[in-house]
Amino acid sequence: QVQLVESGGGLVQPGGSLRLSCAASGRIFSVNVMGWYRQAPGKSRELVAVMTAGGTTKYADDVKGRFTISRDNDKNTVSLQMNNLKPEDTAIYYCTYELGKVPTPRPAYWGQGTQVSVSS
């Protein structure tokens, strides 16, 4: 089993920034993919950004250039720096973890989620 604990959500004005962090613990293997998904009210969960242990990244089109994912393999952590936030970024953000070298549509492990609200 893998446990994921997120932190860093909150309320921010449009154009502002937030940084989300996630720490993984438990049965961690070195070959894995960690990342972030989000779910807005009334919408399905969607990929935001994921990153393999080797450093390959994948971003949703609407966050490219604004969000940056990073990770520390030694500490089993992943972070998401979110800049120039927009109201449409409002959602619950979930940290994810899965084994392997390539992200799949359904990561095996999910955190409890952290709320990000963008509003003036």
C-alpha positions in Angstrom: 0.0 0.0 0.0 1.0 3.6 -0.6 -0.2 6.6 1.3 -0.2 10.1 -0.2 -0.6 13.3 1.9 -1.1 16.6 0.1 -0.7 20.1 1.4 -0.7 23.6 0.1 -4.2 24.3 -1.1 -6.2 27.4 -0.3 -7.9 30.5 -1.6 -6.1 32.8 -4.0 -7.0 35.7 -6.3 -6.9 35.4 -10.0 -3.3 35.9 -11.2 -1.9 34.6 -7.9 0.2 31.6 -7.2 0.0 28.5 -5.0 2.3 25.5 -4.5 1.0 22.1 -3.8 3.1 19.4 -2.2 2.6 15.7 -1.7 4.6 13.1 0.3 4.3 9.4 -0.5 5.0 6.7 2.1 4.6 3.0 2.3 5.6 0.4 -0.3 7.4 2.8 -2.7 9.2 1.4 -5.8 11.8 3.4 -7.7 10.1 3.1 -11.0 6.9 5.1 -10.7 4.9 8.0 -11.9 3.6 10.7 -9.5 1.5 13.6 -10.4 -1.7 15.7 -9.9 -5.3 15.4 -11.1 -8.1 17.7 -10.3 -11.9 17.6 -10.1 -14.0 20.7 -10.5 -17.6 20.8 -9.3 -19.8 18.9 -11.7 -16.9 17.7 -13.8 -14.9 14.5 -14.1 -11.4 14.2 -12.7 -8.8 15.3 -15.2 -5.0 15.1 -15.4 -3.2 18.2 -14.5 0.5 17.1 -14.6 2.4 13.9 -14.1 6.1 13.2 -13.9 8.0 9.9 -14.1 10.9 9.1 -11.9 13.1 9.6 -14.9 11.9 13.1 -15.3 9.5 12.9 -18.2 6.5 15.2 -17.8 3.0 15.5 -19.2 0.8 18.5 -18.7 -2.8 19.3 -19.5 -3.0 21.8 -22.4 -4.7 24.5 -20.3 -2.0 24.6 -17.6 1.1 24.5 -19.9 3.2 27.5 -19.2 1.5 28.3 -15.9 2.0 25.1 -13.8 5.3 23.3 -13.2 5.6 19.9 -11.7 8.7 18.7 -9.8 9.7 15.8 -7.7 12.4 14.6 -5.3 12.9 10.9 -5.8 15.0 10.5 -2.6 12.2 12.0 -0.5 9.3 10.5 -2.5 7.7 13.9 -2.9 6.0 15.7 -5.8 5.1 19.4 -6.0 3.0 21.5 -8.3 3.9 25.2 -8.7 0.8 27.0 -10.0 1.2 30.5 -11.3 -1.2 32.9 -13.0 -4.1 31.0 -11.5 -7.5 31.4 -13.1 -11.0 30.9 -11.7 -11.4 27.9 -13.9 -8.5 26.3 -12.0 -10.8 26.0 -9.0 -11.0 22.3 -8.1 -10.0 19.7 -5.6 -6.5 18.6 -6.5 -5.4 15.0 -5.9 -1.9 13.7 -5.7 -1.4 10.3 -7.5 1.1 7.5 -7.6 1.4 4.5 -9.8 4.1 1.9 -10.7 5.8 1.9 -14.0 7.5 4.2 -16.5 4.4 5.5 -18.3 1.4 7.3 -16.8 -2.0 5.5 -17.3 -5.5 7.0 -17.2 -6.2 5.5 -13.8 -3.4 5.8 -11.3 -3.5 3.2 -8.6 -3.1 5.4 -5.6 -4.8 8.8 -4.8 -4.4 11.3 -2.0 -7.3 12.7 0.0 -7.3 15.9 -2.1 -6.7 19.5 -1.3 -9.0 22.4 -2.3 -7.8 25.1 -4.6 -10.1 28.1 -5.0 -9.4 31.0 -7.3 -11.7 34.0 -6.8 -11.6 37.7 -6.3 
